[in-house]
Amino acid sequence: MRNWLCSGVLLVTALATMTATIGGCQGGSSAVTPTDFCAQVAAKECQVVNKCAISDMNACLIARKAVCADLVTQRQVAPRVFRPANISACINQVNGVYSTSGTITPTQIDAMNTACEYVFQGDVQESAPCTVKYDCTGTLICDKTLCAKKVVKNLNDLCGNPGEVCNAGSYCTMMGVVYRCVAKHMAGEACDDDTNPCLESLRCLAGTCAARVTAGAACTSDDDCAMAVPYCDPYIGNKCDQGLSFGGGAAACAAFGGNGPAGGTGGAAGTGGASGTGGATTDAGGTGGSAATDAGDDAATD
């Protein structure tokens, strides 16, 4: 396999100030920069040019590196710093997603986004303040504004300590004088997305738990979409479908150098919204288009 650090690809210089030294290139070591990272991501993403019938590979590479550069700016915020050691896990995920022959599911996108977010990770230690899980060192999560080891709790368990997050179907909230895992709300019950969430099969609509929408219906996030069509597709005007597709000149192709208006931003993994135990945790989550948002912890802790 060709060493991508030695490929001679012309890279955008705006991000070249942050470097880390690794070996492997002929003639000595090479400085790895965020732009090197974006070049590698773009190369893997642009595997879709054949599926999209795009003749100009360079147009795709330019478009995808620009998207990645914007997302790097969003991630590169203290305490998060560039971690070249985490690049390979991200690139492997990006390759797996964009080499998929059929529909790319939100689950695949979420796994990719999580791996790529960790290319910019902080070193905040256990019990120290955090905003999102990527602030924390190692595998610690950000819960109740502190970095902590993840501990999954069941329905009715106490969950007041940082890191104690509730299993699927429940969320952590204050009950009397203690935090406890209680059942998420059912259809017709009052809700809000931050502190009083609905069951995973429902969505919170205008303060009430309601059914998720079906194929072709308008959505604002994957959480609005029914499980049969779980992807809120930004490339077709934020409508629910089965997943991201590039076949047959799909709308998503426009963001990869194809013809027509781009319907979404996609790219090398972006940032997501808050997730966790009904507002008791600040572990980052969310979904997005074509490698656009990060997933939070697994569904068991939502």
C-alpha positions as a Markdown table, in Angstrom:
| # | Residue | x | y | z |
|---|---|---|---|---|
| 1 | Met | 0.0 | 0.0 | 0.0 |
| 2 | Arg | 1.3 | 3.4 | -0.9 |
| 3 | Asn | 2.3 | 5.6 | 2.0 |
| 4 | Trp | -0.2 | 8.5 | 1.8 |
| 5 | Leu | 2.1 | 10.8 | 3.6 |
| 6 | Cys | 4.6 | 10.5 | 0.7 |
| 7 | Ser | 2.1 | 10.9 | -2.1 |
| 8 | Gly | 3.1 | 14.4 | -3.0 |
| 9 | Val | -0.5 | 15.6 | -3.1 |
| 10 | Leu | -0.8 | 19.4 | -2.9 |
| 11 | Leu | -2.5 | 20.2 | 0.3 |
| 12 | Val | -4.3 | 23.3 | 1.6 |
| 13 | Thr | -1.9 | 25.3 | 3.8 |
| 14 | Ala | -4.3 | 26.9 | 6.2 |
| 15 | Leu | -4.1 | 24.0 | 8.7 |
| 16 | Ala | -0.4 | 23.3 | 8.4 |
| 17 | Thr | 0.5 | 24.9 | 11.6 |
| 18 | Met | -0.3 | 21.9 | 13.8 |
| 19 | Thr | 2.0 | 19.0 | 13.1 |
| 20 | Ala | 3.2 | 15.8 | 14.6 |
| 21 | Thr | 6.3 | 13.8 | 13.5 |
| 22 | Ile | 6.1 | 10.2 | 12.4 |
| 23 | Gly | 8.4 | 8.0 | 10.4 |
| 24 | Gly | 7.7 | 6.0 | 7.3 |
| 25 | Cys | 8.6 | 8.2 | 4.3 |
| 26 | Gln | 11.6 | 7.6 | 2.3 |
| 27 | Gly | 14.5 | 9.8 | 3.4 |
| 28 | Gly | 13.3 | 10.2 | 7.1 |
| 29 | Ser | 10.4 | 11.4 | 9.1 |
| 30 | Ser | 7.5 | 13.5 | 7.9 |
| 31 | Ala | 5.3 | 16.0 | 9.6 |
| 32 | Val | 1.6 | 15.0 | 9.6 |
| 33 | Thr | -0.8 | 17.8 | 9.5 |
| 34 | Pro | -4.6 | 18.1 | 9.6 |
| 35 | Thr | -4.4 | 18.8 | 5.9 |
| 36 | Asp | -2.7 | 15.5 | 5.4 |
| 37 | Phe | -5.6 | 13.9 | 7.3 |
| 38 | Cys | -8.1 | 15.7 | 5.1 |
| 39 | Ala | -6.3 | 14.6 | 1.9 |
| 40 | Gln | -6.5 | 11.0 | 3.0 |
| 41 | Val | -10.2 | 11.3 | 4.0 |
| 42 | Ala | -11.0 | 12.9 | 0.6 |
| 43 | Ala | -9.2 | 10.1 | -1.3 |
| 44 | Lys | -11.4 | 7.5 | 0.5 |
| 45 | Glu | -14.6 | 9.5 | 0.1 |
| 46 | Cys | -14.0 | 10.0 | -3.6 |
| 47 | Gln | -14.3 | 6.3 | -4.2 |
| 48 | Val | -17.9 | 7.3 | -5.0 |
| 49 | Val | -17.0 | 9.0 | -8.3 |
| 50 | Asn | -17.6 | 5.8 | -10.3 |
| 51 | Lys | -21.0 | 5.3 | -8.7 |
| 52 | Cys | -21.8 | 8.9 | -9.3 |
| 53 | Ala | -20.5 | 8.8 | -12.9 |
| 54 | Ile | -18.2 | 11.7 | -12.1 |
| 55 | Ser | -15.4 | 12.1 | -14.6 |
| 56 | Asp | -13.2 | 14.6 | -12.7 |
| 57 | Met | -11.6 | 13.0 | -9.7 |
| 58 | Asn | -9.8 | 16.2 | -8.9 |
| 59 | Ala | -13.1 | 18.1 | -8.5 |
| 60 | Cys | -14.2 | 15.5 | -5.9 |
| 61 | Leu | -10.9 | 15.7 | -4.1 |
| 62 | Ile | -11.0 | 19.5 | -3.9 |
| 63 | Ala | -14.6 | 19.5 | -2.8 |
| 64 | Arg | -14.1 | 16.9 | 0.0 |
| 65 | Lys | -10.9 | 18.5 | 1.3 |
| 66 | Ala | -12.7 | 21.8 | 1.6 |
| 67 | Val | -15.5 | 20.2 | 3.6 |
| 68 | Cys | -13.0 | 18.4 | 5.8 |
| 69 | Ala | -11.0 | 21.6 | 6.4 |
| 70 | Asp | -14.2 | 23.3 | 7.7 |
| 71 | Leu | -15.0 | 20.4 | 10.0 |
| 72 | Val | -11.4 | 20.4 | 11.3 |
| 73 | Thr | -11.8 | 24.0 | 12.3 |
| 74 | Gln | -14.9 | 23.0 | 14.3 |
| 75 | Arg | -13.1 | 20.2 | 16.1 |
| 76 | Gln | -9.8 | 21.9 | 16.8 |
| 77 | Val | -11.1 | 23.7 | 19.9 |
| 78 | Ala | -9.4 | 23.4 | 23.3 |
| 79 | Pro | -8.9 | 21.0 | 25.0 |
| 80 | Arg | -9.1 | 19.0 | 21.8 |
| 81 | Val | -5.9 | 18.8 | 19.8 |
| 82 | Phe | -4.8 | 16.9 | 16.6 |
| 83 | Arg | -4.0 | 13.3 | 17.4 |
| 84 | Pro | -2.2 | 11.6 | 14.3 |
| 85 | Ala | -2.2 | 8.3 | 16.2 |
| 86 | Asn | -6.0 | 8.2 | 15.8 |
| 87 | Ile | -6.0 | 8.8 | 12.1 |
| 88 | Ser | -5.9 | 5.1 | 11.0 |
| 89 | Ala | -9.0 | 4.1 | 12.8 |
| 90 | Cys | -10.9 | 7.0 | 11.1 |
| 91 | Ile | -9.6 | 6.3 | 7.7 |
| 92 | Asn | -10.5 | 2.6 | 8.0 |
| 93 | Gln | -14.1 | 3.6 | 8.8 |
| 94 | Val | -14.2 | 6.1 | 6.0 |
| 95 | Asn | -13.0 | 3.5 | 3.5 |
| 96 | Gly | -15.5 | 1.0 | 4.7 |
| 97 | Val | -18.4 | 3.5 | 4.4 |
| 98 | Tyr | -17.6 | 4.9 | 1.0 |
| 99 | Ser | -16.6 | 1.6 | -0.6 |
| 100 | Thr | -20.1 | 0.2 | 0.3 |
| 101 | Ser | -21.9 | -0.9 | -2.8 |
| 102 | Gly | -25.4 | -0.3 | -1.6 |
| 103 | Thr | -27.1 | 2.0 | 0.9 |
| 104 | Ile | -25.0 | 3.4 | 3.7 |
| 105 | Thr | -26.9 | 3.2 | 7.0 |
| 106 | Pro | -26.9 | 5.8 | 9.8 |
| 107 | Thr | -25.3 | 3.1 | 12.0 |
| 108 | Gln | -22.3 | 3.0 | 9.6 |
| 109 | Ile | -22.2 | 6.8 | 9.4 |
| 110 | Asp | -22.2 | 7.1 | 13.2 |
| 111 | Ala | -19.4 | 4.6 | 13.7 |
| 112 | Met | -17.3 | 6.5 | 11.1 |
| 113 | Asn | -18.1 | 9.9 | 12.6 |
| 114 | Thr | -17.1 | 8.7 | 16.1 |
| 115 | Ala | -13.7 | 7.4 | 14.9 |
| 116 | Cys | -13.0 | 10.6 | 13.0 |
| 117 | Glu | -14.0 | 12.9 | 15.8 |
| 118 | Tyr | -11.3 | 11.2 | 17.9 |
| 119 | Val | -8.6 | 12.4 | 15.5 |
| 120 | Phe | -9.1 | 15.6 | 17.6 |
| 121 | Gln | -9.2 | 14.5 | 21.2 |
| 122 | Gly | -8.5 | 16.3 | 24.5 |
| 123 | Asp | -6.6 | 14.9 | 27.4 |
| 124 | Val | -9.0 | 15.9 | 30.2 |
| 125 | Gln | -8.6 | 13.4 | 33.1 |
| 126 | Glu | -11.2 | 11.6 | 35.1 |
| 127 | Ser | -13.4 | 13.9 | 37.3 |
| 128 | Ala | -12.2 | 17.1 | 35.4 |
| 129 | Pro | -14.7 | 19.3 | 33.6 |
| 130 | Cys | -15.7 | 18.6 | 30.0 |
| 131 | Thr | -18.2 | 19.7 | 27.4 |
| 132 | Val | -18.2 | 16.6 | 25.0 |
| 133 | Lys | -16.7 | 13.2 | 25.3 |
| 134 | Tyr | -14.0 | 14.0 | 22.8 |
| 135 | Asp | -12.6 | 16.4 | 25.5 |
| 136 | Cys | -11.7 | 13.4 | 27.6 |
| 137 | Thr | -8.7 | 11.2 | 27.5 |
| 138 | Gly | -8.8 | 7.6 | 26.5 |
| 139 | Thr | -12.3 | 6.0 | 26.6 |
| 140 | Leu | -13.8 | 8.3 | 29.3 |
| 141 | Ile | -17.1 | 9.9 | 28.5 |
| 142 | Cys | -18.4 | 13.3 | 29.4 |
| 143 | Asp | -21.3 | 12.9 | 31.8 |
| 144 | Lys | -22.8 | 15.5 | 34.1 |
| 145 | Thr | -20.1 | 17.9 | 32.8 |
| 146 | Leu | -17.2 | 15.7 | 34.1 |
| 147 | Cys | -15.0 | 13.1 | 32.4 |
| 148 | Ala | -15.8 | 9.7 | 33.8 |
| 149 | Lys | -15.7 | 5.9 | 33.2 |
| 150 | Lys | -19.0 | 4.8 | 31.6 |
| 151 | Val | -21.2 | 2.6 | 33.9 |
| 152 | Val | -24.6 | 1.5 | 32.4 |
| 153 | Lys | -27.5 | 1.5 | 34.9 |
| 154 | Asn | -30.8 | -0.3 | 34.6 |
| 155 | Leu | -34.3 | 1.0 | 35.2 |
| 156 | Asn | -34.8 | 2.3 | 38.8 |
| 157 | Asp | -31.1 | 2.2 | 39.5 |
| 158 | Leu | -29.5 | 5.2 | 41.1 |
| 159 | Cys | -27.5 | 7.2 | 38.5 |
| 160 | Gly | -26.2 | 10.3 | 40.3 |
| 161 | Asn | -22.5 | 9.8 | 39.9 |
| 162 | Pro | -20.6 | 11.0 | 36.7 |
| 163 | Gly | -20.4 | 8.2 | 34.2 |
| 164 | Glu | -23.6 | 6.4 | 35.4 |
| 165 | Val | -25.8 | 6.4 | 32.3 |
| 166 | Cys | -29.1 | 4.6 | 31.9 |
| 167 | Asn | -29.9 | 1.7 | 29.7 |
| 168 | Ala | -32.2 | 1.8 | 26.6 |
| 169 | Gly | -35.8 | 2.8 | 27.4 |
| 170 | Ser | -34.8 | 4.9 | 30.5 |
| 171 | Tyr | -33.0 | 8.1 | 31.4 |
| 172 | Cys | -31.4 | 9.7 | 34.4 |
| 173 | Thr | -33.3 | 12.4 | 36.2 |
| 174 | Met | -33.8 | 13.8 | 39.7 |
| 175 | Met | -36.4 | 11.9 | 41.7 |
| 176 | Gly | -36.8 | 13.5 | 45.1 |
| 177 | Val | -33.3 | 14.0 | 46.4 |
| 178 | Val | -31.5 | 11.4 | 44.2 |
| 179 | Tyr | -30.9 | 10.8 | 40.6 |
| 180 | Arg | -32.6 | 7.6 | 39.3 |
| 181 | Cys | -33.1 | 5.8 | 36.0 |
| 182 | Val | -36.8 | 6.2 | 35.0 |
| 183 | Ala | -38.8 | 5.1 | 32.0 |
| 184 | Lys | -38.7 | 7.3 | 28.9 |
| 185 | His | -42.0 | 8.8 | 27.9 |
| 186 | Met | -44.7 | 7.0 | 25.9 |
| 187 | Ala | -46.8 | 8.3 | 23.0 |
| 188 | Gly | -49.0 | 11.2 | 24.1 |
| 189 | Glu | -47.0 | 12.1 | 27.1 |
| 190 | Ala | -45.2 | 15.4 | 27.6 |
| 191 | Cys | -41.5 | 15.5 | 26.6 |
| 192 | Asp | -38.6 | 17.7 | 25.7 |
| 193 | Asp | -35.5 | 16.5 | 24.0 |
| 194 | Asp | -33.1 | 17.5 | 26.7 |
| 195 | Thr | -34.5 | 16.4 | 30.0 |
| 196 | Asn | -37.6 | 14.4 | 29.4 |
| 197 | Pro | -37.0 | 12.2 | 26.3 |
| 198 | Cys | -39.4 | 9.8 | 24.6 |
| 199 | Leu | -39.0 | 6.1 | 24.0 |
| 200 | Glu | -36.5 | 5.4 | 21.3 |
| 201 | Ser | -39.3 | 4.4 | 18.8 |
| 202 | Leu | -40.9 | 7.8 | 19.2 |
| 203 | Arg | -40.0 | 11.5 | 18.7 |
| 204 | Cys | -40.7 | 14.6 | 20.7 |
| 205 | Leu | -43.0 | 16.8 | 18.6 |
| 206 | Ala | -44.1 | 20.2 | 20.0 |
| 207 | Gly | -43.7 | 18.9 | 23.6 |
| 208 | Thr | -45.5 | 15.6 | 23.1 |
| 209 | Cys | -44.2 | 12.1 | 22.3 |
| 210 | Ala | -45.4 | 11.1 | 18.8 |
| 211 | Ala | -44.8 | 8.6 | 16.1 |
| 212 | Arg | -41.7 | 9.0 | 13.9 |
| 213 | Val | -42.4 | 10.0 | 10.3 |
| 214 | Thr | -42.3 | 7.7 | 7.3 |
| 215 | Ala | -40.3 | 7.7 | 4.0 |
| 216 | Gly | -40.2 | 11.0 | 2.2 |
| 217 | Ala | -41.5 | 13.0 | 5.1 |
| 218 | Ala | -39.7 | 16.1 | 6.3 |
| 219 | Cys | -37.2 | 15.7 | 9.3 |
| 220 | Thr | -34.6 | 17.6 | 11.2 |
| 221 | Ser | -32.6 | 14.7 | 12.4 |
| 222 | Asp | -32.5 | 10.9 | 12.3 |
| 223 | Asp | -34.5 | 10.9 | 15.5 |
| 224 | Asp | -37.5 | 12.1 | 13.6 |
| 225 | Cys | -37.5 | 9.1 | 11.2 |
| 226 | Ala | -39.2 | 5.7 | 11.6 |
| 227 | Met | -36.9 | 2.8 | 12.0 |
| 228 | Ala | -37.7 | 1.4 | 8.5 |
| 229 | Val | -36.3 | 4.7 | 7.1 |
| 230 | Pro | -33.9 | 5.8 | 9.7 |
| 231 | Tyr | -31.9 | 8.4 | 7.8 |
| 232 | Cys | -32.7 | 12.1 | 7.6 |
| 233 | Asp | -31.1 | 12.7 | 4.3 |
| 234 | Pro | -29.7 | 16.2 | 3.9 |
| 235 | Tyr | -29.0 | 15.6 | 0.2 |
| 236 | Ile | -32.7 | 15.4 | -0.7 |
| 237 | Gly | -33.9 | 18.3 | 1.4 |
| 238 | Asn | -34.0 | 16.7 | 4.9 |
| 239 | Lys | -36.4 | 13.8 | 4.2 |
| 240 | Cys | -36.5 | 10.3 | 5.7 |
| 241 | Asp | -35.1 | 7.4 | 3.7 |
| 242 | Gln | -33.2 | 4.2 | 4.2 |
| 243 | Gly | -29.7 | 5.7 | 4.1 |
| 244 | Leu | -27.1 | 7.5 | 2.1 |
| 245 | Ser | -26.9 | 6.5 | -1.5 |
| 246 | Phe | -24.7 | 7.4 | -4.4 |
| 247 | Gly | -26.1 | 5.1 | -7.1 |
| 248 | Gly | -27.7 | 6.3 | -10.3 |
| 249 | Gly | -26.6 | 9.9 | -10.0 |
| 250 | Ala | -28.1 | 10.4 | -6.5 |
| 251 | Ala | -28.5 | 13.9 | -5.1 |
| 252 | Ala | -25.5 | 13.3 | -2.8 |
| 253 | Cys | -23.2 | 13.2 | -5.7 |
| 254 | Ala | -23.3 | 17.0 | -6.1 |
| 255 | Ala | -21.3 | 17.4 | -2.9 |
| 256 | Phe | -18.6 | 15.1 | -4.4 |
| 257 | Gly | -17.9 | 17.0 | -7.6 |
| 258 | Gly | -21.0 | 15.9 | -9.5 |
| 259 | Asn | -23.6 | 18.1 | -11.2 |
| 260 | Gly | -26.5 | 19.8 | -9.6 |
| 261 | Pro | -26.8 | 21.6 | -6.2 |
| 262 | Ala | -25.3 | 20.0 | -3.2 |
| 263 | Gly | -28.0 | 19.1 | -0.8 |
| 264 | Gly | -25.8 | 18.5 | 2.3 |
| 265 | Thr | -22.4 | 19.1 | 3.7 |
| 266 | Gly | -21.2 | 15.5 | 4.5 |
| 267 | Gly | -17.5 | 14.9 | 4.7 |
| 268 | Ala | -14.9 | 13.7 | 7.1 |
| 269 | Ala | -17.0 | 13.6 | 10.2 |
| 270 | Gly | -18.4 | 16.6 | 11.9 |
| 271 | Thr | -19.8 | 17.5 | 15.2 |
| 272 | Gly | -23.1 | 16.4 | 16.7 |
| 273 | Gly | -25.6 | 17.5 | 19.2 |
| 274 | Ala | -25.9 | 16.5 | 22.8 |
| 275 | Ser | -26.9 | 13.0 | 23.7 |
| 276 | Gly | -26.9 | 10.8 | 26.8 |
| 277 | Thr | -29.4 | 10.3 | 29.6 |
| 278 | Gly | -32.1 | 12.8 | 29.1 |
| 279 | Gly | -30.0 | 15.8 | 29.8 |
| 280 | Ala | -28.0 | 14.4 | 32.7 |
| 281 | Thr | -25.0 | 13.7 | 30.4 |
| 282 | Thr | -23.2 | 15.9 | 28.0 |
| 283 | Asp | -21.8 | 13.0 | 26.0 |
| 284 | Ala | -21.8 | 14.2 | 22.4 |
| 285 | Gly | -24.0 | 12.6 | 19.8 |
| 286 | Gly | -26.1 | 13.1 | 16.8 |
| 287 | Thr | -26.1 | 12.1 | 13.1 |
| 288 | Gly | -25.7 | 13.9 | 9.8 |
| 289 | Gly | -25.0 | 13.5 | 6.2 |
| 290 | Ser | -22.2 | 11.7 | 4.6 |
| 291 | Ala | -19.8 | 11.5 | 7.5 |
| 292 | Ala | -21.2 | 14.7 | 8.9 |
| 293 | Thr | -21.9 | 14.3 | 12.7 |
| 294 | Asp | -20.8 | 12.3 | 15.4 |
| 295 | Ala | -22.5 | 9.5 | 17.1 |
| 296 | Gly | -22.7 | 9.6 | 20.9 |
| 297 | Asp | -22.5 | 6.5 | 23.0 |
| 298 | Asp | -24.3 | 3.4 | 21.8 |
| 299 | Ala | -28.1 | 3.4 | 21.9 |
| 300 | Ala | -28.1 | 1.7 | 25.3 |
| 301 | Thr | -27.1 | 5.0 | 26.9 |
| 302 | Asp | -29.3 | 7.4 | 25.0 |
